[in-house]
Amino acid sequence: MFLTRAKQTASAELRLPVNDMVISVPAWYSDHQRRAILDAAEIAGIKVLRLVNETTATALGYGITKLELPGPEEKPRRTMFVDIGHSNYTASICEFRKGELKVVSTAYDRHFGGRNFDKAIMDHFRAEWQEKYKIDIYSNPKARVRAAAAVEKLKKVLSANAAAPISVESIMEDKDVSGFLKRDELEGLMKPLLERCTKPLEQALADAKLKQEDIDFVELVGGTSRVPALKQAVTDFFGGKTLNFTLNADEAIARGCAFSCAILSPVFRVRDFSVQDVVNYPIEFTWEKSPDIPDEDTNLTVFNRGNAMPSTKILTFYRKQPFDLEAKYAKPDMLPGKMNPWIGRFSVKGVKADSKDDFMICKLKARLNLHGVLNVEQGYYVEEQEVEEPVPEKEGEKNADVSTDSAVGSASVSNRKELECEDAEASKLSNERADAERAAKRAKTEPSLTSKQAMETDDKAANGEAKPPAQKTRKVKKQVRKGDLPISSGTASLTDEIKNQYAEQEGQMISQDKLVADTEERKNELESEIYSTRNKVDEPYESNGYAEFCSEEEKAAIKDKCEKLEDWIYDDGDDATKAQYVAKLEELRATAGPVVQRFNDKRMEEEEARRKAAEEAAAAERAQDEAAKQAAEEQRAAAEAAKKLQEQNASKDEEMKDAPADAEGEKPANVEEAS
C-alpha cells in the first residue's frame, strides 16, 4: 500500500500515469530484503528501474551537476558522504571523475541516529520528573509519545540556541511538567553516543585503504547532521577539515533517485554519468563433491566485499551428471539482525558425459545485477577443439608444437578437478586485448617490401624460381559453445502464484480505499446540501435564495427534512454506506425539487433575456459599424473622384500652357492668301 500510495501521489502531481520508479534502500540491505522490495513493487504494479543504495543516490545527486570534476587520467576527487538520519548512520567514500561515479567503500551503524539522542534527553527528563512530580512517563504509552514529541522539538531548538525550555501539559495523572536544558548539558548527555559516530568513518577509510588526508571533501546529509555536537565530532575526526552542506539534508536521496530515473528513462536527455557501486557482503557458492573428483573443493567466494556492482562471473565445472549449487553470504555475522545467510539454490540440468565418457565442461554465468540481487542467469556447455593458429616468429621453433587450453591450461582430467571462476567482462577485454597484441606482433615481424622487391618476388614466383616460406603454425585447444543447460532457481523471491494472490488483495484494498474516499465525499456533499438548502429558503432571490419561490408549507417541509437528515447524520449516519448517503441526498433534492426548479426557471428566463439583449445590442452595434463603414466608403469614393477631377483639370491647364501663342494680325508663313 505504501508503494501504491507513492505511485498515486506521483501520478496526481504529474497528471500522467506512473509505472516506472527508482527506489532507494539502505546500503546494508541483503539479498532477501532487496528481493522483498522488488516483489512488493511488482505487486503494486511498479516496474523498478533500479534499487539504488541511499548513499549512492546521494553521491549521484552531488556529482552529476559538478562541471569541474577531474578528467579520466587525472586523480579522482574523493568525497565522503556522511548520512545521519533518525535511526541509522552510513558513511560512504566515492571517487568522481567526469561522467563517472565509483563507490569505493561503505560503512554503517544500523542502530545509531537521531532517536538515540532523543532517548538520552528523555531519560534525563524522566529521572528529573520522576523526582520532581512523582510520575514515570515510561509507564504510560501516551505520556511517552507526547514526551518524545516535546524532546524532539527541544533538540531542534538547541541546535540554534544555547538553552531552551520544555513543557508538556497534563502529560499524565492531570499533571503539567516542565524543564530546562542547556546545550552544554545536552552535549554531556550525548558524549557516550558521540564516541560511536567515528566508528563508521574509520571503517570506511579502512575498507578503502585511505587516510583522513586523502579525503578531499566531507558532505553531511540527514536530519541529525544539524546537531552541533555531532558536526564538531566529525570535524575533529578529520583534523579540523571544513564540512560541506551543499546538499539538501532531507531531500538528497530523493534527488539522486530522480537523476537515476532520468538516466535510465528514454524520455529525458541527461549528461552521461556512469554509477559503479560496491558489494557490501561477500558471497560464496557451495556444491556437493563430485564422486568422480574426490579431492575437489566444495566452496568458493565469488563476489568479495568491495567488488564492483553490477558484476558478472563465469563459473566452470567439470561434471558427468546434473548438480546443484547453493549461494550464501560468506560472513553471516555481518548481516543485519542475524539474518539467514542463505541466498538461493540453483539446479543445473541436462549434464551428462560426452561421447568419450569424459567430463562435460559446464559454464554458469552468475550475475550480481544493478539491484544488488544475485542470480545464475545462464548455463551452457562447451567442447574443446584443436585449431591451428600462426606462431609469431619471436617465439621460434620451441613453441611451434605447444598445445594450450584457454580454460584450464591442460587437457588432463587431473587438472579439471578444480572450479574456475573468471570475471566475464575482464575475460572478454583480456581476450580482445590479446588478439590485438598478436595482430600487432605479426605486423611488426613481417618485413615490409618495396614495390620493386615485390615485383621481383612476384616474377620469381611466377617463373618457379622461388617459393614463399611456409608460415609456422601450432595447435591450440579452444572451447566452443555447443548448447545451453537449463537451470532451475530457488530463492527468497515470491512465486508467481503468491504474487498474483497478493496483487488481488492489493486491488481489493485499493477499491476499499476508493470506496471509503467516495463515501466520505458523499457524506460531505449531503452535509453541504443540507446547510445550503436550509439557508436558501430564507434568503431573497437577489442573494441566490428560494424565499420568493416557495410557500410557507414548502418552506416548513424543507426545513423539517433538513433537520431530520442532520440528526440522522450525527446519530445513525456517521458510519453509513455510500448508497445510504446517496439515497438521503436524493430525498432532500426531491423535497426541495419544485422550489429549486422554479428558482432555476427564473434564472433561465433572466439568462435568456440577458442573452437576447446582448444579441440585440450586438446586432445594433454591427449595424452601426456597417453604416459607419458604408459612410467611410462613400467618403473615400468621393475623395477619389475629386482627386481624379483635379488631376484632369491640372492636365488640361498644362496642355494650354505648352501651346505657342500666334502674334496678332500675323499670318503663318506657310499659309498663302487666296486670290
VMD Tcl script that draws the C-alpha trace (Angstrom):
set ca {
  {0.00 0.00 0.00}
  {2.90 2.35 0.67}
  {4.26 1.95 -2.86}
  {0.76 2.24 -4.30}
  {0.28 5.49 -2.43}
  {3.61 6.81 -3.71}
  {2.56 5.85 -7.24}
  {-0.77 7.65 -6.85}
  {0.90 10.76 -5.44}
  {3.37 10.94 -8.33}
  {0.60 10.38 -10.88}
  {-1.53 13.13 -9.35}
  {1.41 15.54 -9.31}
  {2.48 14.84 -12.90}
  {-1.06 14.29 -14.21}
  {0.30 11.27 -16.03}
  {0.31 7.54 -15.27}
  {3.43 6.48 -13.38}
  {4.66 2.90 -13.65}
  {8.48 3.15 -13.53}
  {10.41 4.02 -10.37}
  {13.88 4.10 -8.87}
  {13.71 3.04 -5.23}
  {16.40 3.73 -2.66}
  {17.31 1.20 0.02}
  {19.86 1.24 2.86}
  {23.29 0.07 1.80}
  {23.20 -2.85 4.24}
  {20.09 -4.44 2.72}
  {20.68 -8.10 1.98}
  {19.54 -10.16 -1.00}
  {16.38 -11.20 0.89}
  {15.40 -7.62 1.66}
  {16.08 -6.41 -1.87}
  {14.00 -9.22 -3.34}
  {11.18 -8.31 -0.95}
  {11.23 -4.71 -2.23}
  {11.16 -5.90 -5.85}
  {8.28 -8.28 -5.13}
  {6.32 -5.55 -3.35}
  {6.84 -3.20 -6.28}
  {5.65 -5.83 -8.74}
  {2.55 -6.46 -6.65}
  {1.87 -2.70 -6.68}
  {2.19 -2.63 -10.48}
  {5.51 -0.78 -10.46}
  {8.48 -1.53 -12.68}
  {11.65 -0.91 -10.69}
  {14.31 0.59 -12.92}
  {16.90 0.29 -10.19}
  {17.32 -0.36 -6.49}
  {19.96 2.16 -5.52}
  {21.77 2.42 -2.20}
  {20.90 5.59 -0.30}
  {24.45 6.93 -0.12}
  {24.96 6.10 -3.80}
  {21.86 8.13 -4.67}
  {23.22 10.99 -2.57}
  {26.56 10.82 -4.38}
  {24.83 10.77 -7.77}
  {22.84 13.89 -6.95}
  {26.08 15.53 -5.83}
  {28.32 14.57 -8.75}
  {26.12 14.77 -11.83}
  {25.81 18.55 -11.53}
  {29.54 19.15 -10.98}
  {31.32 20.53 -14.03}
  {34.83 20.86 -12.61}
  {35.47 17.15 -11.96}
  {38.91 15.75 -12.94}
  {39.42 14.00 -16.26}
  {39.71 10.24 -16.84}
  {43.51 10.22 -16.48}
  {43.64 12.59 -13.50}
  {43.47 11.86 -9.80}
  {39.82 11.39 -8.81}
  {38.03 13.66 -6.38}
  {37.37 11.69 -3.21}
  {34.31 12.70 -1.22}
  {32.95 11.08 1.92}
  {29.19 11.25 2.38}
  {28.05 11.04 5.98}
  {24.32 10.33 6.25}
  {22.97 10.57 9.80}
  {19.24 10.03 9.91}
  {16.68 9.26 12.58}
  {17.56 5.61 13.08}
  {20.78 4.81 11.18}
  {24.15 6.18 10.19}
  {26.02 5.50 6.94}
  {29.39 6.68 5.67}
  {30.42 6.16 2.06}
  {33.59 7.13 0.18}
  {33.13 7.90 -3.51}
  {35.50 8.83 -6.30}
  {34.41 11.25 -9.00}
  {35.69 11.82 -12.50}
  {33.98 13.46 -15.43}
  {30.91 11.40 -16.18}
  {31.77 8.74 -13.62}
  {30.93 7.86 -10.03}
  {32.66 4.99 -8.29}
  {31.75 3.92 -4.77}
  {34.93 2.82 -3.02}
  {33.63 1.72 0.36}
  {30.57 1.92 2.59}
  {30.30 1.51 6.35}
  {27.34 1.91 8.65}
  {25.85 1.68 12.11}
  {22.29 0.45 11.76}
  {21.33 1.39 15.31}
  {22.69 4.92 15.62}
  {20.76 8.05 14.73}
  {18.66 10.93 15.95}
  {16.42 8.69 18.03}
  {19.40 7.78 20.23}
  {19.86 11.45 21.10}
  {16.12 11.76 21.77}
  {16.31 8.74 24.06}
  {19.19 10.28 26.04}
  {17.22 13.50 26.57}
  {14.08 11.56 27.53}
  {16.00 9.51 30.08}
  {17.28 12.75 31.58}
  {13.83 14.32 31.96}
  {12.26 11.06 33.05}
  {14.56 10.98 36.05}
  {14.01 14.68 36.71}
  {10.20 14.49 36.52}
  {10.12 11.27 38.49}
  {11.85 13.03 41.35}
  {10.00 16.33 40.95}
  {6.45 15.21 40.09}
  {6.49 11.59 41.29}
  {5.46 10.21 37.90}
  {7.13 7.79 35.49}
  {6.43 8.78 31.88}
  {7.69 5.39 30.66}
  {4.82 3.64 32.44}
  {2.23 5.38 30.26}
  {2.47 4.89 26.46}
  {0.57 8.08 25.68}
  {2.74 10.12 28.04}
  {5.85 8.63 26.46}
  {4.74 9.58 22.95}
  {3.94 13.15 24.00}
  {7.26 13.45 25.83}
  {9.11 12.16 22.75}
  {7.48 14.84 20.58}
  {8.44 17.56 23.07}
  {12.01 16.24 23.34}
  {12.48 16.20 19.56}
  {11.30 19.81 19.39}
  {13.69 20.73 22.21}
  {16.61 19.09 20.39}
  {15.90 21.13 17.26}
  {15.69 24.36 19.26}
  {19.01 23.63 20.97}
  {20.66 23.23 17.57}
  {20.44 27.01 17.18}
  {20.15 28.23 20.79}
  {22.25 27.93 23.92}
  {19.32 26.93 26.12}
  {15.63 26.09 25.77}
  {12.64 25.14 27.97}
  {10.40 22.10 27.68}
  {6.84 21.71 28.91}
  {4.00 19.23 28.45}
  {0.52 19.96 29.77}
  {-1.39 17.20 31.51}
  {1.11 14.56 30.49}
  {-0.38 12.00 32.91}
  {-2.40 11.98 36.13}
  {-3.52 15.54 35.25}
  {-0.04 16.88 35.92}
  {1.79 19.50 33.89}
  {5.54 19.03 33.62}
  {8.28 21.44 32.59}
  {12.04 21.62 32.47}
  {15.03 23.49 31.15}
  {18.10 22.27 29.30}
  {21.30 23.98 28.19}
  {23.33 22.98 25.18}
  {26.32 22.16 27.38}
  {24.16 19.75 29.37}
  {22.86 18.26 26.12}
  {26.39 17.64 24.87}
  {27.17 15.95 28.16}
  {24.23 13.61 27.66}
  {25.40 12.92 24.09}
  {29.04 12.24 24.94}
  {28.74 8.42 25.09}
  {26.89 8.50 21.77}
  {29.39 10.78 20.06}
  {32.10 8.19 20.64}
  {30.18 5.86 18.31}
  {29.92 8.33 15.44}
  {33.55 7.91 14.36}
  {33.48 4.12 14.01}
  {31.75 4.05 10.59}
  {34.16 6.74 9.41}
  {37.14 4.64 10.48}
  {35.67 1.51 8.89}
  {35.00 3.27 5.58}
  {38.58 4.57 5.44}
  {39.99 1.16 6.35}
  {37.96 -0.62 3.65}
  {39.10 1.96 1.08}
  {42.71 1.79 2.35}
  {42.79 5.56 2.72}
  {43.65 8.09 5.40}
  {41.83 11.21 6.55}
  {44.08 13.45 4.48}
  {43.18 11.51 1.32}
  {39.58 12.73 1.51}
  {39.03 15.94 -0.46}
  {35.53 16.81 0.77}
  {33.20 15.67 3.53}
  {29.50 16.11 2.79}
  {26.91 15.77 5.58}
  {23.26 14.91 4.96}
  {20.38 13.66 7.07}
  {18.25 15.37 9.68}
  {20.57 14.61 12.59}
  {23.52 16.23 10.78}
  {22.21 19.56 12.13}
  {23.22 18.68 15.71}
  {26.24 20.94 16.53}
  {27.98 18.38 18.76}
  {27.82 15.76 16.04}
  {29.18 18.13 13.41}
  {32.03 19.01 15.73}
  {32.84 15.34 16.34}
  {33.10 14.68 12.59}
  {35.19 17.82 12.13}
  {37.60 16.72 14.87}
  {37.92 13.27 13.30}
  {39.13 14.84 10.05}
  {41.57 17.12 11.83}
  {39.54 20.31 11.55}
  {38.58 19.89 7.89}
  {35.69 22.13 6.90}
  {32.49 20.18 6.43}
  {30.24 20.78 3.43}
  {26.46 21.14 3.48}
  {25.81 21.82 -0.21}
  {23.08 19.15 -0.45}
  {19.58 19.35 0.94}
  {19.86 17.32 4.13}
  {16.33 15.91 3.84}
  {15.92 15.51 0.07}
  {19.40 14.48 -1.13}
  {18.46 10.81 -1.55}
  {15.23 11.57 -3.40}
  {17.10 13.97 -5.69}
  {19.66 11.29 -6.55}
  {16.89 8.80 -7.29}
  {15.27 11.33 -9.62}
  {18.56 11.73 -11.51}
  {18.98 7.96 -11.70}
  {15.46 7.63 -13.07}
  {16.19 10.31 -15.68}
  {19.38 8.50 -16.73}
  {17.54 5.20 -17.17}
  {14.48 6.72 -18.84}
  {14.40 7.27 -22.62}
  {12.15 10.31 -22.15}
  {14.83 12.56 -20.67}
  {18.18 13.60 -22.09}
  {20.79 13.98 -19.38}
  {24.56 14.06 -19.24}
  {26.19 10.63 -19.47}
  {27.10 9.59 -15.95}
  {28.04 6.02 -15.01}
  {27.48 4.71 -11.49}
  {29.51 1.84 -10.06}
  {28.57 0.57 -6.62}
  {30.32 -1.99 -4.40}
  {29.43 -5.34 -2.86}
  {28.87 -4.99 0.89}
  {28.73 -8.67 1.85}
  {30.97 -11.42 0.40}
  {29.02 -14.11 -1.45}
  {30.16 -17.70 -1.85}
  {28.90 -20.72 -3.78}
  {28.88 -24.22 -2.31}
  {28.21 -27.56 -4.01}
  {28.40 -31.26 -3.35}
  {31.63 -33.03 -4.16}
  {31.58 -34.95 -7.42}
  {32.18 -38.71 -6.98}
  {34.50 -38.58 -9.99}
  {36.67 -35.86 -8.43}
  {37.42 -36.92 -4.82}
  {39.77 -34.06 -3.96}
  {37.53 -31.30 -5.33}
  {36.85 -28.16 -3.27}
  {33.20 -27.61 -2.34}
  {33.03 -23.83 -1.92}
  {34.35 -20.66 -3.49}
  {33.88 -16.98 -2.66}
  {32.82 -15.48 -5.98}
  {31.92 -11.89 -5.02}
  {34.17 -10.38 -2.37}
  {33.38 -7.35 -0.24}
  {34.34 -4.23 -2.14}
  {33.94 -5.77 -5.62}
  {32.26 -3.68 -8.26}
  {28.50 -3.97 -8.71}
  {26.89 -4.84 -11.09}
  {29.26 -7.68 -11.89}
  {29.22 -10.99 -13.77}
  {31.32 -14.08 -13.07}
  {31.71 -17.23 -15.16}
  {31.91 -20.44 -13.11}
  {33.37 -23.53 -14.79}
  {32.51 -27.05 -13.60}
  {33.51 -30.49 -14.91}
  {30.64 -32.91 -14.38}
  {29.08 -36.08 -15.78}
  {25.66 -35.68 -14.18}
  {23.31 -32.84 -13.07}
  {24.37 -30.96 -9.96}
  {23.19 -28.26 -7.54}
  {24.74 -25.02 -6.33}
  {23.90 -23.01 -3.24}
  {24.70 -19.33 -2.81}
  {25.05 -17.76 0.61}
  {26.84 -14.96 2.40}
  {30.34 -15.96 3.41}
  {30.29 -13.94 6.65}
  {26.85 -14.24 8.31}
  {27.92 -12.12 11.28}
  {27.97 -9.05 9.01}
  {24.28 -9.38 8.09}
  {21.64 -7.16 9.73}
  {19.73 -8.75 12.57}
  {21.50 -12.11 12.28}
  {19.60 -12.83 9.08}
  {19.72 -16.22 7.40}
  {22.79 -16.12 5.12}
  {21.18 -18.40 2.53}
  {20.56 -16.69 -0.83}
  {19.40 -19.37 -3.22}
  {19.74 -22.83 -4.68}
  {20.39 -23.39 -8.38}
  {19.95 -26.79 -10.04}
  {21.80 -27.39 -13.32}
  {20.03 -29.89 -15.58}
  {20.98 -31.64 -18.80}
  {24.53 -32.54 -17.73}
  {25.95 -35.85 -18.97}
  {29.24 -37.38 -20.03}
  {30.40 -36.80 -23.57}
  {30.83 -39.46 -26.25}
  {34.23 -40.40 -24.81}
  {32.76 -40.78 -21.29}
  {34.70 -37.66 -20.34}
  {33.58 -34.69 -18.28}
  {31.21 -32.13 -19.70}
  {32.62 -28.62 -19.35}
  {29.77 -26.62 -17.78}
  {29.89 -22.85 -17.60}
  {27.47 -20.89 -15.42}
  {27.01 -17.13 -15.56}
  {26.46 -15.72 -12.06}
  {25.44 -12.07 -12.03}
  {25.03 -9.57 -9.22}
  {22.77 -7.12 -11.02}
  {22.30 -3.38 -10.53}
  {19.65 -4.07 -7.86}
  {22.24 -5.94 -5.78}
  {20.37 -9.23 -6.35}
  {22.24 -12.45 -7.20}
  {21.07 -14.80 -9.95}
  {22.60 -17.58 -12.00}
  {21.30 -16.24 -15.27}
  {22.61 -18.69 -17.81}
  {24.23 -22.09 -18.18}
  {25.86 -23.70 -21.18}
  {28.42 -26.35 -22.02}
  {31.47 -26.16 -24.24}
  {33.71 -28.62 -26.04}
  {37.42 -28.41 -26.62}
  {38.53 -28.35 -30.22}
  {42.01 -28.21 -31.70}
  {42.62 -25.39 -34.12}
  {45.74 -24.14 -35.83}
  {46.95 -20.61 -35.47}
  {50.09 -18.88 -36.78}
  {53.09 -18.74 -34.47}
  {54.80 -15.37 -34.00}
  {58.38 -15.57 -35.27}
  {59.78 -14.30 -31.98}
  {58.69 -17.45 -30.20}
  {60.75 -19.60 -32.60}
  {60.65 -23.29 -33.14}
  {60.36 -24.20 -29.47}
  {56.76 -23.05 -29.18}
  {55.52 -24.30 -32.52}
  {54.06 -27.54 -31.26}
  {52.90 -26.38 -27.82}
  {49.23 -27.12 -27.13}
  {47.40 -24.77 -24.75}
  {43.98 -24.83 -23.18}
  {42.38 -21.42 -22.78}
  {40.13 -22.59 -19.97}
  {42.19 -24.91 -17.79}
  {45.71 -24.84 -19.18}
  {45.76 -28.61 -19.66}
  {43.57 -31.28 -21.12}
  {44.31 -33.79 -18.42}
  {41.49 -34.90 -16.18}
  {43.51 -34.30 -13.05}
  {43.64 -30.59 -13.72}
  {39.90 -30.45 -14.31}
  {39.03 -31.14 -10.72}
  {39.14 -27.58 -9.54}
  {36.42 -24.99 -10.02}
  {37.34 -21.99 -12.08}
  {35.84 -18.54 -11.76}
  {36.52 -15.66 -14.08}
  {35.14 -12.20 -14.47}
  {33.09 -12.17 -17.66}
  {33.84 -8.57 -18.59}
  {37.51 -8.84 -17.70}
  {37.85 -12.09 -19.68}
  {36.26 -10.53 -22.74}
  {38.51 -7.49 -22.54}
  {41.62 -9.61 -21.99}
  {40.80 -11.80 -25.00}
  {40.27 -8.76 -27.19}
  {43.49 -7.24 -25.91}
  {45.42 -10.48 -26.55}
  {44.10 -10.70 -30.11}
  {45.11 -7.12 -30.74}
  {48.60 -7.73 -29.33}
  {49.09 -10.83 -31.50}
  {47.99 -8.91 -34.59}
  {50.40 -6.10 -33.74}
  {53.28 -8.56 -33.25}
  {52.59 -10.20 -36.59}
  {52.55 -6.81 -38.26}
  {55.92 -5.95 -36.70}
  {57.60 -9.27 -37.53}
  {56.53 -9.32 -41.18}
  {59.13 -7.41 -43.26}
  {57.79 -4.71 -45.50}
  {58.75 -4.93 -49.17}
  {59.40 -2.12 -51.56}
  {57.42 -2.05 -54.76}
  {60.49 -3.18 -56.74}
  {61.17 -6.11 -54.39}
  {57.55 -7.08 -54.56}
  {57.65 -7.11 -58.34}
  {60.83 -9.21 -58.34}
  {59.34 -11.64 -55.87}
  {56.20 -11.97 -57.95}
  {58.28 -12.60 -61.08}
  {60.31 -15.30 -59.33}
  {57.24 -16.95 -58.02}
  {55.69 -16.91 -61.49}
  {58.78 -18.48 -63.01}
  {59.02 -21.10 -60.32}
  {62.39 -19.82 -59.17}
  {61.36 -19.29 -55.52}
  {58.51 -20.27 -53.20}
  {57.31 -18.26 -50.20}
  {58.33 -19.85 -46.89}
  {55.58 -21.82 -45.17}
  {54.19 -20.00 -42.17}
  {54.69 -21.81 -38.87}
  {51.54 -22.82 -37.02}
  {50.70 -24.52 -33.78}
  {47.75 -26.47 -32.49}
  {45.71 -24.78 -29.79}
  {42.77 -26.14 -27.84}
  {39.87 -23.73 -27.71}
  {36.48 -24.06 -26.12}
  {33.48 -23.81 -28.41}
  {29.97 -23.32 -27.09}
  {27.77 -26.25 -28.02}
  {24.46 -25.85 -26.19}
  {22.53 -24.45 -23.24}
  {21.97 -26.02 -19.84}
  {18.57 -25.44 -18.18}
  {18.76 -24.00 -14.66}
  {16.00 -24.02 -12.04}
  {16.33 -21.47 -9.24}
  {15.01 -21.40 -5.71}
  {15.41 -18.02 -3.98}
  {13.69 -15.84 -1.41}
  {11.55 -14.22 -4.12}
  {7.84 -14.95 -4.04}
  {6.39 -17.34 -6.58}
  {4.19 -16.00 -9.36}
  {1.15 -17.65 -7.80}
  {1.67 -15.93 -4.44}
  {2.38 -12.59 -6.12}
  {-0.86 -12.88 -8.08}
  {-2.76 -13.54 -4.85}
  {-1.18 -10.52 -3.20}
  {-1.89 -8.42 -6.30}
  {-5.58 -9.33 -5.98}
  {-5.53 -8.35 -2.31}
  {-3.80 -5.10 -3.26}
  {-6.53 -4.40 -5.81}
  {-9.21 -5.10 -3.21}
  {-7.56 -2.74 -0.72}
  {-7.31 -0.04 -3.40}
  {-11.01 -0.50 -4.14}
  {-11.82 -0.30 -0.43}
  {-9.81 2.89 -0.09}
  {-11.60 4.36 -3.08}
  {-14.95 3.36 -1.59}
  {-14.05 4.99 1.73}
  {-13.00 8.18 -0.06}
  {-16.17 8.20 -2.18}
  {-18.31 7.55 0.90}
  {-16.70 10.45 2.74}
  {-17.19 12.64 -0.31}
  {-20.90 11.74 -0.48}
  {-21.30 12.43 3.22}
  {-19.72 15.86 2.83}
  {-21.92 16.51 -0.20}
  {-25.04 15.66 1.82}
  {-24.00 17.91 4.72}
  {-23.24 20.75 2.34}
  {-26.62 20.32 0.61}
  {-28.45 20.37 3.95}
  {-26.84 23.62 5.11}
  {-27.15 25.27 1.70}
  {-30.83 24.36 1.21}
  {-31.85 25.37 4.73}
  {-30.20 28.77 4.39}
  {-31.50 29.49 0.89}
  {-35.21 29.03 1.73}
  {-34.99 32.18 3.89}
  {-32.80 34.23 1.57}
  {-34.13 36.56 -1.16}
  {-33.64 35.90 -4.82}
  {-31.01 38.64 -5.05}
  {-28.84 36.52 -2.74}
  {-29.50 33.35 -4.76}
  {-32.21 32.35 -2.30}
  {-35.50 30.48 -2.69}
  {-37.72 32.70 -0.48}
  {-39.74 34.10 -3.40}
  {-40.39 30.67 -4.92}
  {-41.70 28.63 -2.00}
  {-44.81 28.82 0.12}
  {-44.81 28.65 3.89}
  {-45.83 24.99 3.76}
  {-42.99 24.15 1.38}
  {-40.52 26.13 3.48}
  {-41.59 24.28 6.63}
  {-41.35 20.90 4.87}
  {-37.87 21.63 3.57}
  {-36.60 22.81 6.97}
  {-38.12 19.78 8.66}
  {-36.45 17.46 6.16}
  {-33.09 19.19 6.62}
  {-33.35 18.87 10.40}
  {-34.20 15.17 10.23}
  {-31.32 14.46 7.84}
  {-28.89 16.40 10.03}
  {-29.96 14.43 13.09}
  {-29.57 11.21 11.11}
  {-26.03 12.10 10.05}
  {-24.84 12.72 13.60}
  {-26.70 9.74 15.08}
  {-27.07 6.72 12.83}
  {-25.45 8.06 9.68}
  {-21.94 8.57 10.97}
  {-20.84 5.16 9.64}
  {-23.42 4.76 6.88}
  {-22.62 3.38 3.46}
  {-22.15 5.34 0.28}
  {-25.52 4.14 -1.04}
  {-27.30 5.43 2.07}
  {-25.77 8.89 1.70}
  {-26.77 8.96 -1.97}
  {-30.34 7.92 -1.08}
  {-30.65 10.61 1.61}
  {-29.32 13.22 -0.80}
  {-31.95 12.21 -3.35}
  {-34.67 12.51 -0.68}
  {-33.62 16.06 0.12}
  {-33.47 17.03 -3.53}
  {-36.90 15.51 -4.12}
  {-38.39 17.57 -1.26}
  {-36.82 20.83 -2.41}
  {-37.08 19.95 -6.10}
  {-40.15 22.05 -7.06}
  {-38.78 25.13 -5.33}
  {-35.37 24.68 -6.89}
  {-37.00 24.15 -10.29}
  {-38.88 27.44 -10.04}
  {-35.68 29.15 -8.99}
  {-33.83 27.64 -11.94}
  {-36.64 28.61 -14.34}
  {-36.39 32.19 -13.17}
  {-32.64 32.09 -13.61}
  {-33.04 30.64 -17.09}
  {-35.56 33.35 -18.05}
  {-33.18 36.02 -16.90}
  {-30.32 34.35 -18.68}
  {-32.43 34.16 -21.86}
  {-33.42 37.82 -21.54}
  {-29.81 38.80 -21.00}
  {-28.80 36.69 -23.97}
  {-31.42 38.32 -26.22}
  {-30.48 41.79 -25.01}
  {-26.86 41.02 -25.68}
  {-27.71 39.73 -29.15}
  {-29.79 42.86 -29.92}
  {-27.04 45.10 -28.67}
  {-24.54 43.19 -30.76}
  {-26.82 43.46 -33.82}
  {-27.24 47.19 -33.29}
  {-23.52 47.56 -32.89}
  {-22.95 45.59 -36.08}
  {-25.50 47.75 -37.95}
  {-23.82 50.87 -36.66}
  {-20.47 49.53 -37.74}
  {-21.84 48.70 -41.19}
  {-23.33 52.20 -41.55}
  {-20.10 53.80 -40.46}
  {-18.20 51.55 -42.81}
  {-20.53 52.45 -45.72}
  {-20.25 56.17 -44.98}
  {-16.50 55.88 -44.86}
  {-16.54 54.01 -48.16}
  {-18.70 56.72 -49.78}
  {-16.47 59.43 -48.40}
  {-13.43 57.62 -49.73}
  {-15.04 57.26 -53.18}
  {-15.95 60.96 -53.26}
  {-12.44 61.91 -52.28}
  {-11.01 59.72 -55.01}
  {-13.40 61.25 -57.60}
  {-12.50 64.79 -56.56}
  {-8.85 63.93 -56.73}
  {-9.27 62.44 -60.18}
  {-11.17 65.52 -61.43}
  {-8.48 67.76 -60.03}
  {-5.82 65.75 -61.83}
  {-7.73 66.04 -65.12}
  {-8.10 69.83 -64.79}
  {-4.42 70.17 -63.98}
  {-3.54 68.17 -67.11}
  {-5.67 70.44 -69.33}
  {-4.08 73.58 -67.89}
  {-0.64 72.12 -68.56}
  {-1.52 71.46 -72.21}
  {-2.76 75.02 -72.68}
  {0.44 76.43 -71.27}
  {2.61 74.35 -73.62}
  {0.75 75.52 -76.87}
  {2.62 78.71 -78.67}
  {0.54 81.86 -78.90}
  {0.36 83.42 -82.58}
  {1.09 87.15 -82.97}
  {-1.99 89.29 -83.51}
  {-2.63 90.07 -87.25}
  {0.23 87.85 -88.37}
  {-0.33 85.02 -90.69}
  {1.52 81.88 -90.61}
  {4.40 81.68 -93.06}
  {3.17 78.56 -94.72}
  {-0.33 79.91 -95.35}
  {-0.91 81.54 -98.76}
  {-3.58 84.13 -99.17}
  {-6.21 83.15 -101.67}
  {-6.52 85.36 -104.75}
}
mol new
graphics top color blue
foreach p $ca { graphics top sphere $p radius 0.5 }
foreach p [lrange $ca 0 end-1] q [lrange $ca 1 end] { graphics top cylinder $p $q radius 0.2 }
display resetview
